């Protein structure tokens, strides 16, 4: 089976992890800070706060921005459920803004219409979570302008997009947002095994995020109620979580970050080769915004079902039977049973729903060979010709 994604672990990665295993700190040590600095500097952001996974990052980002039970968060329906669940963890309501059918990211046009209507009704969201689907940045300039106009906080869900750019901005620079989060799951572009990080230019936000990731406990005398604390003293000043990353994970992350540009370059090469090899098939190939440079976490095609004799399911099953680890990213979040119970139903986000009925994520990872890619293309050609 050729998987749709796979980590790329080098001997240098292994050595970096082993060096931590032989050190004095397995967690809460110096390597975490080094990893945070590495990611922040790459993105051009002031601060980075590493956590146990990207879902934890989304959760405490919402909390740090004050999202609560009386608030609403908006996100894209074309994403993993965590982009919406993070608001539910805070007790907030969730709503969805349909995608652009070309970029597959949240539509700035629909967003503007929805915000104007919500403002008239007094139901503006407190937080917006745009998702950089498949590695291509949303139009953050447009989203940032709308957020500023309506006074909305923005969390970029950049789980797919470390190493990507939009115009002259590196994704994660937070030029048009309050913060951005990255995922380091093994199928992502850079891995720490499991892990996530929040980058921001706001010192107040970074301080609150560090507090929330570790039980709400501080040893900062300036934040304590005790006037003359001893060196042993600490205080829990709010309800936080155990969302810490280990030094073992951070060491792997530091080593992987050295190859980030190599990973992205290889993904771009493979994506361009898919474009050439699939050009004559009954497929809608991914379209890139001319202002954007995708990091290509996913290569997603859409079947032109009116031009082929097989159904979406038949093509999917046929590829799996041929040893091709094709996948679907994503079933629209608002159609999940949990969100249907809140009143969402088919037809609410028609572009995302139409997309999911014809989409296939093809295998794409740095160590993928041209022979493996040829196998994928030949299997797909046999099914849709």
N, C-alpha and C positions, 0 to 999 in steps of 0.2 A: 504494500500500500504506500503510495506517495502521499504524505500528509499535507493538509492545506497550510500548515505552519510548523516550524521546528527551530529550536534554539541552536545557536552556533557557539559551542564551548571550546576554547583553545587551551593549550597547555599553560599559557600565561594566566588564563582565568583560574585554572586549577591551582596554580602556584599562589595566586593572590589569596584564594580561600584558605589554602593550607597555612599561609603565613599568619592569618588571623587565628586559626586553630592552635597554633603554637605560641600565641601571644597571651598577654594577661587579660585581654578583654574579648569576650565573645559577643557581648551586647553592651549598649550604652557607653561605647568607647570612642576613640578618636577617628576611626575609619568612617563612621557615619557622617561626621562633620566634613571630612574630606570629600565624601561622595556628594554631599549637599553643595559644597563649593563648586565641585566639578560641573554639576548640572546647571547651577545658577549661572556660572560663567559662560557655559556653552550657549545658554538661552539669552544672555544679556540681561538677566533679572538680578535684583538686589539680594533676594533671600530665597532659600529653599528649605523645606521641612520634609524629611523622609519619614514614611510610615509603612505599616505592615502590608498594605495593598492599596490599589487605586480606589476601591470602594470606601475604605477608611478615609482616604484623602478627600473624596467627595463629601463624605459625611461631616467631617470636622470643618471643611471649608464652608459648608452651609451653616453650621453652628457658629463659626467665627464671624460670619456676616450677619448673624442675628436672626436667621430664619427660624420661625417658631409656629405653634399651632394656629395662629390667626393669619398666617401668611400663605402666599401661593408661589410656587416655582414653576417655570415653564422650561420644557426641553424638547428635543427632537423625538419623534416616534421611531426613527431608524437608528437604533442604538441598543446596547446591552441594557438590561433592566436597571443596573446600578445608577445610571444617569438620572432616573426618576426616583428610585428607591431612597436615594440619599436625602431627598426632601421629606419623604414619608417617615424616615427615622427621626426627623425633627418634629413630627406631628403636623407638618404643613400639607396643604393640598397641592396636587400636581395637575398641570395641563400640558397639552402637546401642540406644537406648531408644525404644520406640515412641511415637507421637504421640497426643495427645488428638484424637478425631475431629471435635470442634467447633472448637477454637482452631487446630488443625493444628500447634501447638507441642508440644514434649516434654511428656509427661504426668507431672505430679507424682505421681499415684497409682501409675503403673507404675514410676516412678523410685524411689519409696519401697520398693516391693516388691522391686525388683531390688537396691537397696542393702542391704536387710536380708539377702537371700540371699547377696550377695557378701561381706558381713561375716562370716557364718557359715563361708564357704569360704575366708576369708583372701584374697579376690581383689578388694578394693575398688579403684576407679579412683583415680589420683592427681589427674587433671584431668577436669572436666566442662565441656563446651562446649554450653550451651543456645543455640538459634538463634531469634531473634525473627523468625519467618517472616512475610513480606509487609508488615512494618512494625508488627505487633502484639507487644508485649512478652510474653515468657513470664511465668509467675507467679513472679517472682524472690523474693518473700517466702517462699514455700514451698520453692523450690529453695535459697535461702540458708540456711534452717533445717536442711534435710537435709545440706547441705554442711558446715555447722558441726558438726552431730552426728557426722558420719563423718570429719571432718578432710580434706575434699576441696577443692582449689583450683578456682575457677570463672572461666572466661573467657566473657563474654557475646559471642556472635557477633551483633553488632547491625548487620551489613552493610546490612540493609533498613530500619533503624529510627532513623536520626538524626532528631531532632525529635519522637519519640514519647514517651509518658508511661505510667507505671503508678501509679495513685493520685496521690500528690503528688510522685512522683519522676520526674525526667527520665531517660530511658534514657541511660546513660553516667555517671550519678552514682556508680555502683559501690557503692551502699549495701549490696548483698547479694552482691557479687562481688569478686574480686581485680582484675579489669580488664575492659574492654569494647573491642571493635574496631568501627570503621566502615569502609565501603567508599565510595570516591569515583569508581567507574566511571561512564561517561557515562549509563547507564540508571538509576543510583541517584538519590536525592533531591537531593543536592549532588554536583557533580563537580569533579575536578581533572584530568580527562583519564583518567589512571590514578592511583591513590593509595589510601592507607589511613592509619589512625591508631589508636593504642592510648591509652585514657584510664585513669587509675588514681589512687587516693589513697595509694598506697604509694611512698614516696621511694626505697626500696631497689629496688623493681621498675622504676621509671622510670629510675634510673641504669643498671641492667643492660640495659634495653631500648635506651638510647642507645648503649651500648657494642656491643651485638650488631648494631645496624643499620649500623655503620660499621667492619667488619673486626675488631672487638675491640680497636681502637686507642684509647689515651687520651693526653692531654697533662696530666692531673691529677697533679701532683706527689705528692699523697697516695696515689695508687694505684700509683706506679712503684717499681721496685726500686732505681733509681739515686738516690743520696742528694743529689746536687747537680746536677740536670739543667739544661742550658743552655736558652735560649729556643727553640732549634731542635728540641729533643729530644721524642720520642714513643716509646711502647712498645705493642706488641701483647701484651695480657695474657691473651687467650683467642681462640678461633677464632670470628670474627664473619663478617658478610656485607656486601655492598654493597647495602643495602636503603634507601638514602637517597632522600628526596623532593627535587625541585629547587625553587628559588625561583619558577620559572615556574609550576609546578603550584600551589605554595602561594599565589601571588598570585591565581590563578583561584579557589582555595578560599576565600580571605578575602573576595573579592567575592561569591561565591555564598552564603556564610554570612549576608550581609546580607539575603538574600531567603529564607532557610530557612523562616521562619514563613509567608511568602507561598506558597511552594511547597507546604507541608504543607496549608495552608488550601484551596488550589485542589484538591489531591488529595482532600481530604475532601468537598468539594462534588461532585466528579465521582463519587466512590464512592456518596454519598447519592443522586445522580441515577440511577446504575445500579440501586441498590436499588429505586427507585420504578418504573423502566421495565421491569425484569426480573421484578417480583414475581409476575406471572401465568404465567410460563413453568415448564416442568418442570425446574427448576434448584434446587440447594441453594446459596443465596447465602452469602457470608461472614458469620460471626457474630462480633460484637465482645464481648469481656469488658467488663462494665459498669465495671470498675475501670480499664480501659485506654483510652488515646487513641492510635489507630494513626496512623502517618505515611503509610500506604497506598502503600508501594512497589509492591505488586501488588494487583490486584483479581482474585481467583480464584473461579470458580464450579465447581460439580460437577454433571454431567449426571445426571438421574434416568433411568438407562438402561432401567429396567423400564417406563417410561412413554412412551418415544419409540420411533420405528421405526428410527432410525439408530444406528450404533455410535459409539463415542468417536472412532475414526479417521475415520469418514465426516463427522462434525460438524467435526472439526479441519480436514480437507481442504476441506470446503465453505466454511469461513470463509476459509481461505487463498486459495481460488479467487475469493472475493468481494473480495479486497484487504484482508483484515483480518489483521494480523500477530499472530494468536493464538499462544500459546506454552504449554509445559508446565513448571511448576516444582513438583516435580522428580521425575525418575526416582529411586526410593529408592536411596541410596548403596550399601547393602549388596547390591543386585542388580547393581551394576556388575561386569564380568568380573574386575577386579583384586581386588575384595573377595570375590567368589564363590570365587576360588582359596584364600581363607583359611577357607573352610568355610561362609560365609553362603549361605543359599538361600531361595527363596520360602517364605513362611509365618513367617519369623523376626520380622517387624514387620508384622502383618496390617493394622493400621489405615493405616499409611503406604502399603502396597501397594494396598489398596482405594481409597484417596484418589487415587493416581496413575492408576488405571484410568478415572477419570471426570472429572479436573480439567482446566480450561482457564484460562489467564491471559489476561484481556482487555486491550486497549490502555488505558493510563492514564499520562498525563504532563501537566505543568502547562499547556502550550500547546494541549492537545487542545480542540477546539471542540465545542459542543453538536451541530453538524451532523455532525461525525465520530463522535461518540458515538451519535447516532441511526442512522448507517450500521451501526455495530457491532451495535446492538440489533436493527435490522431484519434483518440477515443471520442473526443467531442465531435470531431468531423464525421465520424461514422454514425453518430446519433442524430446530427442536425442537418446533414447534407440534403 
